[in-house]
């Protein structure tokens, strides 16, 4: 693999790893707080899967980078501006409906992406995707079913998820945006074409929103920057909590 | 060579050490479902020996985030060392683990402790919503799913409408 291609793949893998890690952490914040025990368990189970994906992806990113950084080094020793996660997943938890909307918008993207990455010409990435896709298929059913139940539920539940959808929609643009640095990866058959991914994501989201009796928000101005390390203020607080132990006690073992 | 205690390890013939390794691994129980060995669970993917009898053992995680994976690797290494086998244990993720790799013996053991074994998938990755699940206690098929997520990553929680007993179902994966 050429140096340029390797660097682009490092960036891509890092973005996927960071996105999984940050969303996994957000979901873990629900532990002990979900509206019912079953959902407490569900959200933290999904969190575990996502952290598992992050571990595989960040380990691979570290190998591609070739500077000796492992999963822990990448997760715990980078600050906000070095994180490449989508802005959507760092948005703080509000009510349960908001979490479900955030999760569904992400899951719909993840299931379409990993399904295609299984056919990647990069063997490692294809292996990680084949593992991850089985889990995210389960996640998207869970978040999709809840979205329908809440959207097509009571007046209050409908209003809450409609409000969350309006708040979160502007963060979805960057998930499927065309990115120059990805073109070489697409050409090499390593990653899917973002246009194809966008079409698949849109179709999946629209079908569920329709069942949930929710209107698809108009594609207005989209908030972007996660790919360049330009984040909302929320990510810093999340990292401060997540990274506290390894920063306070460097190289701690347990 | 006998070790300090005068005990002999397996002779360094490839077949013998590979068999000894499988035997040792069959004694390693899954920490979260302790009726199943890691061999029953189908997560021991390969055991091979080189000309000197040095073993390579490949394990695969069930779920990406399964917290038991690290413990299982450690316990497999310990079991192999106890059997006086020179082995290197590695974790492989491809091809991904599927519940179809759970052995018939493993499926029977699950049923015995009241965990419904996973439906055999063919190509399906998920338990279909209309899957008929029989209660492991009274056998009634009048059951319902309480939660897609249960006490561990690999199980869902169901309940029987006839005898009211809640029970775990090993998810088809």
Interface residues (C-beta under 8 A of the other chain):
Chain A: X24 X38 X39 X41 X42 X45 X46 X47 X48 X49 X50 X51 X52 X53 X55 X56 X123 X126 X127 X128 X130 X131 X132 X134 X135 X137 X138 X141 X142
Chain B: X61 X63 X64 X65 X66 X67 X93 X94 X95 X96 X98 X125 X126 X146 X147 X148 X149 X150 X151 X153 X157 X171 X173
